[in-house]
């Protein structure tokens, strides 16, 4: 196994480790209304540092990261992406926080990393 293959394997192990790591269940629904459950990381913060100014920005910053092999294994070949507002269906992400509260988001921006075979999805609030 070369170094790149090891990096891909490590990324998958880190993102999928729900037993002793940070992996969490993430439910994805495609615009075609196909639902699949993957394991990955999710984060919901209320502040970020603006890299240009160094000023703390208050807001609702939510993202998920998971490996794309989980989607392919479920028969989904498409990578999550933002869908125009006029579209009726979007990529929907559902997660449960540590207090047991269920949250629903839509993909606002997706950044696939084809080298590591992962995707980072920035999310926005969505209605059930």
C-alpha positions in Angstrom: 0.0 0.0 0.0 1.5 3.3 -1.0 1.2 6.5 1.0 -1.8 7.9 -0.9 -3.7 4.6 -0.5 -2.9 4.7 3.2 -4.2 8.3 3.5 -7.5 7.3 1.9 -7.8 4.3 4.3 -6.9 6.5 7.3 -9.5 9.1 6.2 -12.2 6.4 6.0 -11.2 5.0 9.3 -11.4 8.4 11.1 -14.7 9.4 9.5 -16.4 6.1 10.1 -15.3 5.5 13.7 -18.5 5.8 15.7 -17.4 3.4 18.4 -14.4 5.2 19.8 -14.0 8.2 17.5 -16.0 11.2 16.3 -18.1 9.4 13.7 -21.8 10.1 13.8 -24.8 8.8 11.9 -25.7 11.2 9.0 -28.9 10.6 7.0 -28.8 11.9 3.4 -31.7 12.3 1.0 -30.9 13.0 -2.6 -33.0 15.4 -4.8 -34.5 12.2 -6.3 -35.7 11.3 -2.8 -33.3 8.4 -2.2 -32.3 8.1 1.4 -29.0 6.6 2.7 -27.4 6.6 6.1 -23.6 7.2 6.2 -21.2 7.7 9.1 -19.0 10.8 9.2 -18.2 14.0 11.1 -20.6 16.8 11.7 -20.1 20.1 13.4 -22.5 22.9 14.4 -20.8 26.0 15.7 -22.1 29.5 16.5 -18.9 31.4 15.8 -16.0 31.4 13.3 -13.0 33.6 12.8 -12.9 35.6 9.6 -9.6 34.7 8.1 -9.3 38.1 6.3 -9.9 40.3 9.3 -9.4 38.1 12.3 -12.8 39.2 13.6 -15.1 36.7 15.3 -18.3 36.3 13.2 -21.4 35.0 14.9 -23.8 32.8 12.9 -24.9 29.3 12.3 -22.0 27.3 10.9 -22.8 23.6 10.1 -21.0 21.1 8.1 -20.7 17.3 7.5 -17.8 15.3 6.1 -17.9 11.7 5.0 -16.3 9.4 2.5 -17.9 9.0 -0.9 -17.4 5.2 -0.9 -20.4 4.9 1.4 -22.6 6.6 -1.2 -21.3 4.4 -4.0 -21.9 1.3 -1.8 -25.5 2.4 -1.5 -25.8 2.8 -5.3 -25.6 6.6 -5.4 -23.1 7.7 -8.0 -23.7 11.5 -7.6 -21.8 13.7 -5.2 -23.8 16.0 -2.9 -24.1 19.5 -4.3 -26.0 22.7 -3.8 -29.3 22.8 -5.7 -30.8 26.1 -6.9 -33.5 27.7 -4.7 -36.1 27.2 -7.4 -35.6 23.5 -7.3 -38.2 21.6 -5.3 -35.9 19.0 -3.9 -32.4 19.4 -2.6 -29.8 17.3 -0.9 -31.2 17.0 2.7 -29.0 16.1 5.7 -30.4 15.0 9.0 -28.3 14.6 12.1 -29.0 14.1 15.8 -27.0 16.1 18.4 -25.6 14.8 21.7 -28.8 15.9 23.5 -30.9 13.7 21.2 -32.4 16.6 19.2 -32.9 15.9 15.4 -31.8 18.6 13.0 -32.5 19.0 9.3 -30.3 20.9 6.9 -29.9 21.4 3.1 -26.5 21.3 1.4 -25.5 24.9 0.7 -22.0 24.1 -0.7 -20.2 20.9 -1.3 -16.4 20.5 -1.7 -15.4 17.1 -2.8 -11.8 16.0 -2.3 -11.2 13.4 -5.1 -7.7 12.7 -3.8 -9.0 11.4 -0.4 -12.5 10.4 -1.8 -14.3 12.5 0.8 -16.7 15.4 0.6 -17.2 18.4 2.9 -20.8 19.8 2.8 -21.6 23.2 4.2 -25.2 23.2 5.3 -28.1 25.7 5.9 -31.3 25.3 7.9 -34.1 23.5 6.1 -37.6 22.5 7.0 -38.8 18.9 7.4 
